[in-house]
Amino acid sequence: MFADSARRFHDLTVSTYRKRLRGVIAPPKTVLTHSPLFLFPLIGVETIFNWLYNLPDVGIALLLGTVGACLLAGVLFLREKLLRIQVPADQSEAVSKALSVVIGFTGVVLAFSLVQAHNNLRNLEAQVGTEGHNLAQLDRLLVRYGDPEVFLTTSYAADAIRVSLREYAKSIVKDEWPELSKGRPSQRTRALFRPISRGILAIDPPPGRQSLIYAEMLKKADEIAADRKARVVAATKLELPWIFWETIVALLVTLFLLAAFSEATFGCAVALGGQGFGLALLVALVFIFDEPFKGQNAVSPQPIVTVISEMETRTE
């Protein structure tokens, strides 16, 4: 009676997880942006962004800070010396008050955007750690399943699946990680997962200990496929919504216009330059953390690299 119950439990578990695994390993769909700024690649802005991400973080901060300071400080003399537009003192005072308010709003929006981008990066790092953990768990389950010399119904042995699993993990680091910085997955990595899923699905374990281990193997294969899908989607979609950047750009343009009508004195120019430098530093920080697979602070595959080393030496 116990044997019949165990077999029914095994058949139900295997059937359920095989269906789930086939659904999860489907390739992720390409994510298209709905932002009106989708024309950026056509006008070369994407190339400029990629060039900036190749700079060290300090270089990005200093470059954007210098540009912000020069723009806000220089716009006064542009109006005064080149355009020769005079602004009455009372109007300059009103503009100065409005400028202070807009600077405050801009600082709040930038601070909120920075927190959001930083949280996205940290969540993705935790997700990569989870993916590495699931790879290690599946490898451990394959070791514990049984005699690796006993081949399965489709000629896949446990040791062969382990080899495929190691090759898949190595491909994540060597093949897919560079592609993620370009916002696309690696077809080779995707293809290397097929022997793993097919090998596990081909197992027909006997009731008892191996049946329970097999159920856990199916779960881990399911989770590994879902981890990769989430990581690939994150490479194309995990960034600040474009409404944030559009709002930031609108506020910076407003600051530039208000600064142009401020009092044209050396002291005012220095103050505006300092404010522009500070706001530009916040913009630089948001920019640095907004693309999790680009730049000096990009998400590292180190958790998976560590797991690969453990898999190569694991015996139990």
Backbone bond lengths (Angstrom), bond angles and torsions (degrees), N, CA, C in turn:
res aa  C-N    CA-C-N  psi(-1)  N-CA   C-N-CA  omega(-1)  CA-C   N-CA-C  phi
1 M - - - 1.468 - - 1.524 110.80 -
2 F 1.342 114.40 -43.20 1.472 118.47 178.40 1.526 110.63 -63.12
3 A 1.346 116.11 -39.32 1.468 120.20 179.93 1.520 110.79 -63.80
4 D 1.369 117.00 -41.35 1.467 119.78 179.14 1.528 110.97 -63.92
5 S 1.330 117.27 -41.53 1.466 121.23 179.02 1.521 111.02 -64.00
6 A 1.317 115.56 -42.07 1.471 119.47 -179.89 1.524 110.67 -64.29
7 R 1.347 116.48 -40.43 1.464 119.30 -179.76 1.527 110.72 -67.28
8 R 1.358 117.04 -40.52 1.468 118.78 177.87 1.522 111.14 -62.76
9 F 1.326 116.53 -40.97 1.472 120.65 177.25 1.526 110.54 -62.18
10 H 1.349 115.00 -42.29 1.469 119.83 179.89 1.526 111.05 -63.06
11 D 1.370 116.82 -46.56 1.455 119.72 -178.37 1.521 111.77 -62.81
12 L 1.346 116.89 -40.56 1.457 120.39 179.16 1.519 111.54 -65.54
13 T 1.332 116.75 -43.30 1.469 121.43 -179.61 1.520 111.63 -63.80
14 V 1.327 116.06 -47.10 1.468 120.77 -178.31 1.522 110.46 -62.67
15 S 1.337 116.59 -46.01 1.466 120.02 -178.84 1.522 111.56 -61.23
16 T 1.340 116.41 -43.97 1.469 120.72 -178.39 1.509 111.89 -63.47
17 Y 1.322 117.46 -48.78 1.465 120.14 -174.93 1.517 112.86 -75.34
18 R 1.323 117.59 -27.10 1.458 118.38 174.37 1.521 110.59 -64.91
19 K 1.315 117.02 -41.08 1.458 119.93 177.19 1.523 111.09 -64.48
20 R 1.325 117.59 -43.14 1.468 121.12 179.69 1.511 111.15 -64.23
21 L 1.341 116.88 -41.17 1.465 120.10 -177.62 1.518 110.87 -65.00
22 R 1.332 117.17 -41.89 1.461 119.16 179.16 1.523 111.25 -62.30
23 G 1.334 117.16 -33.72 1.460 119.69 178.98 1.507 112.88 -74.11
24 V 1.338 117.01 -34.63 1.466 120.25 -174.70 1.511 112.01 -76.05
25 I 1.350 118.12 -33.28 1.458 119.83 -173.51 1.519 112.57 -80.61
26 A 1.330 117.56 5.63 1.458 119.03 175.48 1.523 109.35 -64.73
27 P 1.327 118.73 144.46 1.461 121.18 -177.23 1.511 111.49 -65.76
28 P 1.336 118.12 142.33 1.452 120.85 179.21 1.512 111.25 -66.99
29 K 1.309 115.91 144.24 1.451 120.96 178.38 1.522 110.23 -77.91
30 T 1.314 115.14 149.42 1.465 119.94 178.55 1.514 109.64 -69.51
31 V 1.319 116.19 132.88 1.452 121.89 -178.64 1.512 108.89 -95.73
32 L 1.317 117.30 124.54 1.461 121.94 178.57 1.515 109.53 -103.95
33 T 1.308 115.42 141.40 1.454 119.59 179.12 1.515 110.90 -79.52
34 H 1.302 116.73 145.73 1.453 122.83 176.49 1.521 111.02 -105.64
35 S 1.298 118.32 10.31 1.453 122.00 -179.07 1.517 110.11 -77.19
36 P 1.332 117.92 144.34 1.459 119.63 174.29 1.512 112.40 -65.57
37 L 1.343 117.39 -9.02 1.457 120.54 178.57 1.523 111.76 -89.74
38 F 1.355 117.43 18.49 1.453 119.29 179.38 1.525 111.94 -67.22
39 L 1.328 117.71 -10.76 1.461 121.06 178.43 1.520 112.27 -80.60
40 F 1.335 118.12 -3.17 1.465 121.29 -179.05 1.532 112.73 -50.15
41 P 1.351 118.97 -47.67 1.466 117.69 -179.23 1.522 113.11 -61.43
42 L 1.341 116.67 -28.90 1.456 119.63 -177.69 1.518 112.40 -73.94
43 I 1.320 117.40 -25.69 1.470 119.67 -177.11 1.527 111.87 -106.76
44 G 1.321 117.24 9.81 1.454 120.58 172.15 1.511 115.88 89.76
45 V 1.330 118.93 1.47 1.461 120.42 -178.98 1.522 110.91 -66.77
46 E 1.334 116.49 -35.24 1.467 120.34 179.53 1.525 110.65 -61.37
47 T 1.337 115.94 -37.72 1.469 120.19 178.07 1.521 111.15 -64.09
48 I 1.321 116.36 -40.69 1.469 120.52 178.14 1.522 110.54 -64.36
49 F 1.329 116.72 -42.30 1.460 120.51 179.12 1.530 110.62 -61.81
50 N 1.324 116.87 -44.54 1.466 119.97 178.98 1.526 111.17 -62.62
51 W 1.329 116.92 -37.54 1.465 120.34 177.10 1.524 110.76 -63.93
52 L 1.333 116.13 -40.50 1.468 119.51 178.75 1.531 110.89 -64.59
53 Y 1.340 116.82 -40.72 1.465 119.32 -179.02 1.522 112.38 -67.45
54 N 1.324 117.41 -19.02 1.463 120.39 175.54 1.525 112.63 -78.15
55 L 1.339 116.87 -12.52 1.461 120.92 177.72 1.521 109.70 -82.08
56 P 1.332 118.19 156.05 1.475 119.65 171.59 1.516 110.47 -66.39
57 D 1.318 116.54 158.37 1.470 120.64 -177.60 1.523 112.11 -57.68
58 V 1.335 116.33 -39.97 1.468 119.36 178.95 1.521 110.39 -63.04
59 G 1.333 116.62 -38.88 1.458 120.03 178.60 1.514 112.23 -64.02
60 I 1.340 117.04 -41.63 1.467 120.49 177.69 1.520 110.29 -62.50
61 A 1.341 116.57 -45.21 1.465 120.64 -178.20 1.532 111.53 -63.25
62 L 1.334 116.44 -45.90 1.463 119.30 -179.17 1.526 111.66 -67.15
63 L 1.322 117.24 -39.15 1.462 120.30 -179.63 1.526 111.27 -64.31
64 L 1.337 116.25 -51.59 1.468 118.89 -179.65 1.523 111.28 -67.11
65 G 1.351 117.55 -36.43 1.459 119.90 177.98 1.517 111.90 -63.37
66 T 1.323 116.76 -41.96 1.464 120.42 178.89 1.518 111.30 -65.24
67 V 1.338 116.50 -42.25 1.465 120.18 178.71 1.525 110.37 -62.42
68 G 1.345 116.97 -44.63 1.466 120.06 179.69 1.505 112.52 -62.54
69 A 1.337 116.99 -42.78 1.459 120.63 179.60 1.526 111.32 -64.90
70 C 1.314 117.32 -44.11 1.472 120.92 -178.83 1.523 111.62 -65.68
71 L 1.329 116.64 -38.38 1.459 119.08 -179.09 1.521 111.81 -65.80
72 L 1.325 117.00 -49.36 1.464 119.46 -177.16 1.526 111.93 -70.62
73 A 1.317 116.89 -36.81 1.462 118.61 179.77 1.524 111.62 -76.12
74 G 1.319 117.28 -34.87 1.463 120.07 -175.71 1.503 114.70 -81.75
75 V 1.345 117.37 -20.69 1.463 118.38 -177.63 1.525 111.78 -64.94
76 L 1.331 117.63 -28.19 1.466 120.19 177.53 1.524 111.16 -61.84
77 F 1.319 116.50 -48.23 1.463 120.74 -177.42 1.524 110.99 -75.21
78 L 1.332 116.75 -24.57 1.453 119.38 173.44 1.533 110.15 -63.59
79 R 1.327 116.32 -44.43 1.467 119.60 177.93 1.516 111.86 -69.17
80 E 1.328 115.98 -41.89 1.464 120.81 -172.17 1.536 111.58 -75.58
81 K 1.312 118.08 -44.71 1.460 120.89 -171.69 1.521 113.53 -93.34
82 L 1.344 116.68 -38.39 1.463 119.11 -176.40 1.519 112.78 -93.35
83 L 1.302 117.09 -50.40 1.465 120.40 -179.69 1.525 112.35 -81.97
84 R 1.330 116.23 -21.26 1.478 122.86 178.13 1.537 111.40 54.61
85 I 1.318 114.31 47.08 1.468 120.99 176.17 1.518 107.57 -100.47
86 Q 1.317 116.08 122.50 1.458 121.29 179.98 1.520 110.02 -96.40
87 V 1.330 116.00 138.45 1.463 121.79 179.81 1.518 108.47 -119.70
88 P 1.337 118.50 125.98 1.468 121.09 178.86 1.528 111.18 -60.89
89 A 1.329 114.28 155.59 1.464 119.64 -176.33 1.524 112.19 -62.53
90 D 1.355 117.63 -40.27 1.464 119.44 -178.90 1.523 111.64 -65.52
91 Q 1.341 116.63 -35.88 1.456 119.37 177.62 1.530 111.74 -70.34
92 S 1.322 115.51 -36.19 1.459 119.26 176.85 1.521 111.26 -63.05
93 E 1.323 116.23 -37.52 1.469 119.73 178.54 1.517 111.39 -66.23
94 A 1.346 117.31 -41.24 1.462 120.69 177.60 1.526 111.29 -64.63
95 V 1.338 115.06 -39.99 1.461 119.54 178.17 1.522 110.68 -63.59
96 S 1.325 116.55 -38.12 1.457 120.71 179.71 1.531 111.36 -62.33
97 K 1.339 116.64 -40.26 1.469 119.88 178.03 1.532 110.82 -66.02
98 A 1.337 114.71 -43.96 1.467 118.21 178.96 1.533 110.63 -63.66
99 L 1.330 115.80 -36.89 1.465 120.13 179.32 1.525 111.10 -62.04
100 S 1.316 117.44 -40.29 1.464 121.10 179.54 1.526 111.14 -62.82
101 V 1.344 116.34 -40.11 1.467 120.24 179.98 1.530 110.82 -66.24
102 V 1.323 116.45 -45.46 1.462 120.32 -178.26 1.530 110.68 -66.16
103 I 1.324 116.93 -37.36 1.464 119.94 176.56 1.526 110.32 -61.25
104 G 1.314 116.99 -40.74 1.467 120.67 177.40 1.521 111.71 -62.18
105 F 1.357 116.48 -46.80 1.461 120.18 177.64 1.527 111.24 -59.87
106 T 1.334 115.69 -42.91 1.463 119.92 -179.02 1.525 111.08 -63.47
107 G 1.326 116.45 -42.07 1.458 120.29 178.20 1.517 112.34 -61.50
108 V 1.344 116.40 -40.52 1.471 120.32 179.21 1.524 110.85 -64.49
109 V 1.344 116.27 -46.55 1.464 120.21 -179.69 1.532 110.84 -62.52
110 L 1.330 117.02 -42.17 1.459 120.37 179.78 1.527 111.61 -66.28
111 A 1.320 116.81 -40.58 1.461 120.16 179.22 1.526 110.92 -64.07
112 F 1.339 116.31 -43.76 1.464 119.70 178.19 1.524 110.80 -63.69
113 S 1.339 117.55 -41.24 1.464 121.45 179.23 1.524 110.92 -64.36
114 L 1.335 116.60 -38.83 1.458 120.63 179.28 1.525 111.48 -64.04
115 V 1.323 116.50 -43.64 1.471 120.27 178.60 1.524 110.31 -62.49
116 Q 1.331 116.56 -42.44 1.457 120.22 -179.82 1.529 111.78 -64.18
117 A 1.331 116.85 -45.45 1.467 120.57 179.88 1.527 111.27 -65.08
118 H 1.328 116.51 -39.75 1.460 120.11 179.58 1.529 110.88 -66.43
119 N 1.319 117.34 -40.32 1.467 120.53 177.98 1.527 111.01 -64.33
120 N 1.337 116.60 -39.54 1.469 119.92 177.08 1.527 110.79 -59.37
121 L 1.330 115.87 -43.14 1.465 120.57 -179.78 1.521 111.11 -64.04
122 R 1.317 117.31 -46.20 1.464 120.83 -178.70 1.536 111.13 -66.12
123 N 1.318 117.53 -39.05 1.470 119.99 177.89 1.522 111.09 -63.71
124 L 1.330 116.27 -38.57 1.463 119.38 179.14 1.529 110.69 -68.85
125 E 1.322 117.81 -37.42 1.459 120.56 175.96 1.533 110.50 -61.37
126 A 1.332 116.62 -41.58 1.465 119.92 177.19 1.527 111.00 -64.35
127 Q 1.321 116.52 -36.72 1.454 120.82 179.19 1.525 111.15 -65.86
128 V 1.338 117.36 -40.18 1.464 120.82 177.25 1.535 109.90 -63.78
129 G 1.329 116.65 -39.83 1.458 119.81 176.09 1.520 111.97 -61.18
130 T 1.334 116.32 -39.63 1.461 120.13 177.49 1.520 111.51 -65.68
131 E 1.327 116.65 -38.80 1.461 120.06 177.75 1.531 111.09 -62.64
132 G 1.331 116.52 -43.24 1.452 119.78 176.17 1.518 112.02 -61.39
133 H 1.328 116.88 -41.10 1.470 120.95 178.29 1.523 110.82 -62.09
134 N 1.327 117.84 -41.90 1.466 120.33 -179.58 1.525 111.49 -67.15
135 L 1.342 117.08 -36.63 1.463 119.71 175.58 1.531 110.81 -62.08
136 A 1.323 116.17 -43.62 1.460 120.15 179.37 1.527 111.31 -65.13
137 Q 1.325 117.04 -39.73 1.460 120.41 -179.67 1.522 111.54 -65.72
138 L 1.327 117.25 -41.47 1.458 119.30 179.10 1.525 110.61 -65.21
139 D 1.321 116.96 -40.46 1.461 119.97 177.75 1.526 110.71 -62.43
140 R 1.320 117.34 -40.42 1.466 120.85 179.08 1.534 110.67 -66.02
141 L 1.324 117.07 -39.60 1.460 120.10 178.73 1.525 111.75 -65.28
142 L 1.326 116.63 -37.38 1.456 120.09 177.57 1.524 111.38 -64.68
143 V 1.334 116.40 -37.04 1.458 120.31 177.21 1.528 110.69 -65.10
144 R 1.329 116.11 -40.52 1.459 120.96 -175.37 1.517 113.56 -84.00
145 Y 1.327 117.36 -8.72 1.477 119.11 -173.65 1.523 112.54 -62.32
146 G 1.327 116.11 -45.82 1.457 117.39 -178.74 1.512 111.39 168.67
147 D 1.304 115.94 -158.77 1.462 122.74 -177.53 1.527 109.89 -67.04
148 P 1.345 119.04 114.62 1.455 120.42 -178.17 1.519 113.71 -67.63
149 E 1.351 118.63 -11.36 1.450 120.55 -179.70 1.532 112.24 -84.66
150 V 1.328 116.45 -11.62 1.462 119.90 -179.44 1.519 108.49 -86.50
151 F 1.318 118.01 110.81 1.454 121.67 -176.68 1.518 110.36 -79.61
152 L 1.325 114.35 155.17 1.449 121.45 -175.35 1.523 109.70 -91.35
153 T 1.317 116.35 -176.43 1.457 120.74 -175.00 1.517 112.41 -64.70
154 T 1.309 120.46 -24.52 1.465 122.98 179.86 1.521 111.02 -109.49
155 S 1.322 117.12 24.25 1.469 123.92 176.10 1.527 113.06 68.17
156 Y 1.317 117.61 17.31 1.464 121.68 173.77 1.511 108.32 -94.74
157 A 1.323 116.85 123.42 1.454 120.78 175.29 1.510 108.78 -98.85
158 A 1.346 115.85 162.94 1.460 119.62 179.55 1.518 111.08 -60.43
159 D 1.331 116.65 -37.76 1.461 118.30 179.97 1.523 111.38 -69.79
160 A 1.338 117.72 -32.12 1.465 121.01 177.08 1.523 110.77 -67.05
161 I 1.326 116.71 -39.10 1.461 119.80 177.31 1.523 110.12 -66.15
162 R 1.314 117.11 -37.31 1.466 120.04 177.37 1.523 111.36 -62.74
163 V 1.333 116.34 -41.47 1.470 120.07 177.12 1.533 110.03 -61.49
164 S 1.325 116.26 -43.92 1.467 120.08 178.29 1.525 110.89 -63.03
165 L 1.327 116.19 -37.57 1.459 119.96 179.51 1.524 111.01 -65.55
166 R 1.325 117.51 -40.64 1.465 120.63 177.77 1.527 111.10 -65.53
167 E 1.329 116.40 -41.64 1.462 119.53 178.66 1.531 110.78 -63.94
168 Y 1.316 116.48 -37.35 1.467 120.80 177.57 1.524 110.47 -64.78
169 A 1.327 117.14 -44.71 1.462 120.79 179.82 1.528 111.17 -63.69
170 K 1.335 116.53 -41.08 1.464 119.94 178.22 1.530 111.30 -65.38
171 S 1.315 116.34 -36.05 1.462 119.97 179.54 1.524 111.37 -68.40
172 I 1.326 117.12 -32.10 1.466 119.80 175.68 1.520 110.19 -57.40
173 V 1.336 115.62 -44.40 1.463 120.83 -176.90 1.526 111.79 -75.32
174 K 1.334 116.89 -46.19 1.465 120.20 -171.87 1.522 113.17 -84.82
175 D 1.327 117.03 -37.69 1.461 120.35 -173.25 1.531 113.07 -100.79
176 E 1.344 115.63 -47.86 1.461 117.60 -170.85 1.518 113.17 -82.69
177 W 1.325 117.41 -34.30 1.467 118.24 -175.29 1.540 111.94 -61.99
178 P 1.342 119.66 -44.08 1.470 118.20 175.64 1.533 113.08 -62.53
179 E 1.329 116.52 -32.48 1.463 119.38 179.52 1.520 111.97 -72.10
180 L 1.325 116.99 -30.63 1.469 120.31 179.69 1.522 111.42 -62.94
181 S 1.331 117.55 -32.21 1.470 119.95 177.13 1.521 111.68 -66.28
182 K 1.339 115.97 -18.61 1.466 120.81 176.79 1.531 111.56 -98.34
183 G 1.333 116.00 4.64 1.454 120.49 176.60 1.513 115.12 77.68
184 R 1.346 117.83 27.89 1.455 120.09 -179.63 1.524 109.60 -145.24
185 P 1.346 117.34 155.90 1.474 120.96 179.33 1.517 111.37 -84.92
186 S 1.323 115.43 172.87 1.459 121.99 175.74 1.524 108.88 -100.93
187 Q 1.320 115.96 124.67 1.457 119.66 178.86 1.524 111.25 -68.13
188 R 1.327 116.98 -32.41 1.463 120.09 178.62 1.520 111.03 -64.64
189 T 1.334 116.87 -42.99 1.462 120.31 178.14 1.517 110.88 -62.28
190 R 1.309 115.44 -42.35 1.463 119.65 178.35 1.526 110.79 -60.69
191 A 1.344 116.85 -43.04 1.464 120.49 -178.95 1.527 111.62 -66.83
192 L 1.350 117.17 -32.98 1.459 120.14 -178.98 1.529 112.85 -70.42
193 F 1.325 117.74 -16.49 1.459 118.88 177.98 1.532 111.96 -79.78
194 R 1.321 117.20 -20.35 1.466 119.54 -177.06 1.517 113.35 -61.87
195 P 1.354 120.24 -46.08 1.477 118.28 177.97 1.524 112.96 -59.75
196 I 1.329 117.01 -31.65 1.469 120.21 179.19 1.522 110.11 -67.48
197 S 1.330 116.32 -51.15 1.465 119.67 -176.89 1.521 111.15 -66.35
198 R 1.345 116.62 -42.23 1.460 118.88 -179.70 1.520 111.93 -68.21
199 G 1.325 116.16 -38.03 1.448 119.21 178.21 1.512 112.44 -63.11
200 I 1.338 116.49 -43.06 1.470 119.91 179.87 1.522 110.60 -69.20
201 L 1.336 116.65 -41.04 1.464 119.35 179.72 1.522 112.11 -64.98
202 A 1.345 117.11 -23.96 1.464 120.37 -178.57 1.519 112.95 -79.55
203 I 1.313 117.93 -12.61 1.465 120.34 -178.26 1.521 110.56 -70.11
204 D 1.303 115.63 136.85 1.469 122.12 174.09 1.523 107.89 -124.69
205 P 1.327 116.75 81.61 1.463 119.37 -171.49 1.526 112.11 -73.64
206 P 1.305 117.30 151.09 1.467 120.96 174.00 1.525 109.68 -74.42
207 P 1.323 117.77 159.40 1.469 120.57 177.46 1.524 111.22 -62.01
208 G 1.346 114.66 153.43 1.460 119.43 178.62 1.511 112.19 111.41
209 R 1.333 115.00 -143.68 1.462 121.44 -174.29 1.525 112.26 -57.79
210 Q 1.358 116.59 -47.83 1.452 119.39 -177.40 1.518 112.59 -65.61
211 S 1.337 116.59 -31.44 1.458 119.91 177.36 1.525 111.60 -64.33
212 L 1.325 116.57 -41.04 1.462 120.13 178.70 1.526 111.39 -67.54
213 I 1.342 116.10 -41.43 1.466 119.26 178.20 1.523 110.35 -64.43
214 Y 1.324 116.42 -38.85 1.462 120.25 -179.66 1.526 111.65 -63.48
215 A 1.332 116.51 -38.20 1.465 119.57 177.45 1.533 110.47 -60.66
216 E 1.330 116.75 -40.73 1.459 120.39 177.59 1.535 111.24 -67.57
217 M 1.333 117.22 -35.28 1.459 120.67 177.52 1.527 110.68 -62.90
218 L 1.328 116.57 -41.85 1.460 120.31 177.60 1.520 111.25 -62.34
219 K 1.334 116.11 -41.53 1.471 119.73 178.26 1.516 111.06 -61.06
220 K 1.322 116.74 -45.69 1.463 120.34 -177.63 1.523 111.43 -67.15
221 A 1.331 117.76 -38.79 1.458 119.82 176.48 1.523 110.67 -63.27
222 D 1.317 115.56 -39.18 1.462 121.48 175.65 1.523 110.47 -60.16
223 E 1.331 116.54 -47.44 1.456 121.28 -177.54 1.537 111.80 -67.73
224 I 1.334 117.57 -37.23 1.468 120.49 179.02 1.525 110.36 -64.35
225 A 1.333 116.93 -42.63 1.458 120.31 177.52 1.528 110.78 -62.70
226 A 1.342 115.94 -41.43 1.466 119.46 178.54 1.525 111.47 -67.21
227 D 1.337 117.27 -35.84 1.472 120.93 178.36 1.518 110.70 -61.99
228 R 1.326 116.31 -45.03 1.465 118.72 -179.77 1.530 110.84 -65.48
229 K 1.304 116.54 -42.27 1.463 119.76 179.67 1.523 110.77 -60.33
230 A 1.335 117.35 -43.49 1.460 121.04 179.25 1.523 111.23 -65.36
231 R 1.347 116.86 -37.96 1.466 120.41 179.87 1.526 111.62 -67.05
232 V 1.330 116.44 -41.20 1.465 119.85 179.26 1.521 110.93 -67.15
233 V 1.330 116.69 -41.27 1.461 119.83 177.39 1.527 110.28 -63.14
234 A 1.338 116.79 -38.86 1.463 120.57 179.06 1.528 111.34 -62.32
235 A 1.334 117.11 -34.76 1.462 120.23 -179.70 1.517 112.19 -66.64
236 T 1.336 117.92 -24.81 1.452 121.19 -177.97 1.523 113.00 -104.83
237 K 1.332 116.38 -18.92 1.465 118.43 -170.46 1.521 114.21 -126.61
238 L 1.340 117.39 -23.00 1.462 119.71 -173.66 1.525 110.14 -78.27
239 E 1.296 116.55 90.25 1.454 123.37 176.29 1.517 107.65 -158.24
240 L 1.305 116.20 169.93 1.458 119.46 178.30 1.525 109.69 -62.22
241 P 1.328 118.42 138.59 1.467 119.37 173.82 1.532 110.08 -57.16
242 W 1.315 115.41 143.68 1.462 118.89 -175.67 1.524 112.55 -61.76
243 I 1.326 118.22 -20.15 1.463 119.84 177.67 1.529 110.89 -62.29
244 F 1.355 116.31 -30.15 1.462 119.54 176.71 1.522 110.09 -65.19
245 W 1.341 115.39 -49.97 1.468 118.66 -178.79 1.522 111.68 -65.70
246 E 1.316 117.29 -36.36 1.462 119.88 177.98 1.523 110.71 -65.00
247 T 1.335 116.32 -39.23 1.466 120.12 176.97 1.519 110.80 -65.58
248 I 1.339 116.64 -43.23 1.470 120.25 179.65 1.521 110.67 -62.06
249 V 1.333 117.16 -44.70 1.469 120.53 179.40 1.523 110.58 -62.67
250 A 1.339 117.50 -42.68 1.471 120.64 179.26 1.526 110.97 -61.61
251 L 1.340 116.91 -42.03 1.465 119.93 178.92 1.529 111.08 -66.45
252 L 1.328 117.88 -39.53 1.468 120.16 179.76 1.527 111.42 -67.17
253 V 1.325 116.55 -37.79 1.467 119.53 176.17 1.521 110.36 -64.88
254 T 1.328 116.84 -41.00 1.468 120.67 176.45 1.520 110.96 -61.09
255 L 1.343 116.61 -41.66 1.472 120.14 176.69 1.525 111.41 -61.40
256 F 1.302 116.57 -41.70 1.460 121.10 -179.41 1.533 110.68 -62.70
257 L 1.323 116.14 -43.35 1.461 119.64 -179.32 1.532 111.40 -68.18
258 L 1.332 116.28 -41.36 1.470 119.10 178.51 1.524 110.67 -65.96
259 A 1.337 116.39 -40.62 1.469 119.49 179.37 1.521 111.47 -62.12
260 A 1.336 116.80 -30.39 1.464 119.90 -179.28 1.520 112.33 -65.30
261 F 1.334 117.48 -24.04 1.461 120.86 -178.07 1.521 112.37 -105.85
262 S 1.331 116.33 16.64 1.457 119.96 175.07 1.528 109.67 -80.07
263 E 1.310 115.53 172.88 1.462 120.60 -179.56 1.527 110.29 -67.43
264 A 1.330 115.71 128.50 1.468 120.92 -175.01 1.516 111.21 -85.11
265 T 1.336 115.79 74.12 1.463 121.33 176.38 1.516 108.90 -124.80
266 F 1.325 115.40 161.80 1.463 119.10 -179.36 1.526 111.35 -63.51
267 G 1.334 116.33 -41.43 1.470 119.94 179.86 1.515 111.54 -62.71
268 C 1.324 117.55 -41.59 1.470 120.92 179.46 1.529 110.02 -66.69
269 A 1.339 116.43 -37.89 1.467 119.64 179.18 1.526 111.07 -64.63
270 V 1.335 116.58 -40.34 1.464 120.03 178.61 1.529 110.33 -64.71
271 A 1.340 116.59 -42.16 1.460 120.27 179.39 1.533 111.29 -63.07
272 L 1.328 115.90 -44.60 1.462 119.49 178.96 1.531 110.93 -65.22
273 G 1.338 116.34 -37.41 1.450 119.56 177.80 1.522 111.70 -62.54
274 G 1.328 117.03 -42.10 1.462 120.63 177.35 1.521 112.18 -64.01
275 Q 1.350 115.82 -42.54 1.466 119.06 178.25 1.529 111.74 -64.85
276 G 1.333 115.39 -40.49 1.463 119.33 178.04 1.514 111.98 -64.32
277 F 1.329 117.11 -39.04 1.463 120.67 178.92 1.523 110.72 -64.33
278 G 1.340 116.77 -44.42 1.463 120.56 -179.77 1.516 112.73 -63.62
279 L 1.346 116.72 -45.40 1.461 119.47 179.65 1.532 111.05 -66.29
280 A 1.325 115.96 -37.19 1.464 119.17 179.24 1.531 111.13 -66.33
281 L 1.329 117.51 -32.76 1.467 119.66 175.47 1.529 111.11 -63.65
282 L 1.336 116.68 -40.15 1.465 119.33 176.39 1.523 111.14 -64.60
283 V 1.335 116.13 -40.57 1.467 119.77 176.70 1.527 110.03 -60.49
284 A 1.337 116.23 -41.30 1.470 120.62 179.83 1.530 110.92 -62.65
285 L 1.328 117.56 -41.80 1.464 120.46 179.46 1.527 111.54 -63.75
286 V 1.341 116.11 -43.29 1.461 119.51 177.68 1.528 110.03 -62.14
287 F 1.320 116.32 -42.57 1.461 121.43 179.94 1.532 111.03 -62.38
288 I 1.314 117.32 -41.73 1.467 121.74 -177.98 1.526 111.47 -63.72
289 F 1.327 117.34 -42.27 1.462 120.71 -175.66 1.527 113.42 -88.44
290 D 1.329 117.66 -7.63 1.463 119.59 -172.91 1.522 112.65 -73.11
291 E 1.337 118.35 -31.18 1.470 121.59 179.92 1.534 108.14 -107.58
292 P 1.332 118.16 102.35 1.479 120.48 -171.41 1.523 114.93 -68.30
293 F 1.328 118.42 -17.99 1.465 120.01 -178.94 1.527 112.40 -108.31
294 K 1.321 117.29 14.18 1.457 121.05 -179.62 1.520 109.83 -127.32
295 G 1.324 115.64 152.60 1.451 120.60 173.07 1.519 114.13 87.10
296 Q 1.323 113.88 -178.59 1.461 121.51 -176.23 1.516 112.08 -66.75
297 N 1.330 118.03 -30.91 1.466 122.52 -179.01 1.517 112.80 -98.79
298 A 1.326 117.39 24.82 1.462 120.60 -179.97 1.527 110.89 -64.38
299 V 1.317 115.26 155.08 1.465 120.94 177.77 1.528 108.80 -61.63
300 S 1.314 115.85 133.27 1.459 121.41 -176.81 1.528 111.10 -96.58
301 P 1.340 117.75 143.04 1.470 120.62 175.05 1.527 112.66 -84.42
302 Q 1.330 117.68 15.60 1.457 121.08 -174.66 1.529 113.55 -56.50
303 P 1.347 120.54 -39.15 1.472 118.23 176.69 1.524 113.00 -57.53
304 I 1.323 117.76 -37.04 1.462 121.03 178.92 1.520 110.39 -74.03
305 V 1.347 117.91 -36.61 1.462 121.68 176.61 1.523 109.92 -60.30
306 T 1.329 116.63 -43.19 1.464 120.74 178.39 1.520 111.54 -62.79
307 V 1.327 116.58 -41.01 1.460 121.18 179.83 1.528 110.72 -64.69
308 I 1.337 117.79 -38.44 1.464 121.06 179.09 1.529 110.14 -60.00
309 S 1.328 116.77 -43.06 1.463 120.31 177.91 1.522 111.40 -61.74
310 E 1.332 117.12 -39.27 1.459 120.48 178.24 1.527 111.77 -68.19
311 M 1.325 115.92 -38.70 1.467 119.85 -179.82 1.521 111.92 -64.50
312 E 1.328 117.08 -35.08 1.466 120.97 -178.35 1.523 113.02 -70.93
313 T 1.315 116.48 -20.82 1.456 120.10 -177.94 1.532 113.35 -112.41
314 R 1.318 118.11 -1.47 1.463 121.07 -175.53 1.528 110.69 -73.17
315 T 1.314 114.48 134.29 1.470 120.58 176.29 1.520 112.11 -124.05
316 E 1.350 115.74 -9.43 1.473 118.16 179.29 1.509 109.57 -153.47
